[in-house]
């Protein structure tokens, strides 16, 4: 399992979304997660737990 720093991940996911002018809903659709999940990630309240989701995030070029 990949260990993720919540604060670094939070900044990275939000920066990615804003640089591409995506809404949280659009990013949620791309990653097949809920808008609430995206919001929690951006607030540093949670990080992805499923390896599949982590792989999809990395495939988008998001690094933290």
C-alpha positions in Angstrom: 0.0 0.0 0.0 1.3 3.5 -0.9 1.7 5.9 2.0 0.5 9.4 1.1 1.2 12.6 2.9 -2.2 14.2 3.3 -1.1 17.9 3.0 1.2 17.3 0.0 -1.5 15.3 -1.7 -4.1 17.9 -0.9 -2.1 20.7 -2.5 -1.2 18.5 -5.6 -4.8 17.4 -6.4 -6.2 20.9 -6.0 -3.4 22.4 -8.1 -4.0 19.8 -10.8 -7.7 20.5 -10.9 -7.4 24.3 -11.0 -4.6 24.3 -13.6 -6.9 22.3 -15.9 -9.9 24.5 -15.1 -11.9 21.4 -13.8 -14.7 21.5 -11.2 -14.5 19.0 -8.4 -17.4 17.2 -10.1 -15.5 16.9 -13.4 -12.4 15.5 -11.6 -14.6 13.1 -9.6 -16.1 11.8 -12.8 -12.6 11.2 -14.3 -11.5 9.3 -11.2 -14.8 7.5 -10.6 -15.2 8.9 -7.1 -17.7 11.2 -5.4 -17.5 15.0 -5.3 -17.3 14.6 -1.5 -14.2 12.5 -1.9 -12.5 15.1 -4.0 -13.5 17.8 -1.5 -12.1 15.8 1.4 -8.8 15.2 -0.5 -8.5 18.9 -1.2 -9.1 19.8 2.4 -6.5 17.3 3.6 -9.1 15.3 5.4 -8.5 12.1 3.5 -6.3 10.4 0.9 -7.1 7.7 -1.6 -7.0 4.2 -0.1 -7.5 2.1 -3.2 -4.5 1.3 -5.2 -6.6 1.5 -8.4 -7.5 5.1 -7.6 -3.9 5.9 -6.8 -2.8 4.5 -10.1 -5.4 6.6 -12.0 -4.3 9.7 -10.2 -0.6 9.0 -11.1 -1.7 8.3 -14.7 -3.1 11.9 -14.9 0.4 13.1 -14.0 -0.5 14.2 -10.5 2.5 13.8 -8.2 3.0 14.7 -4.6 
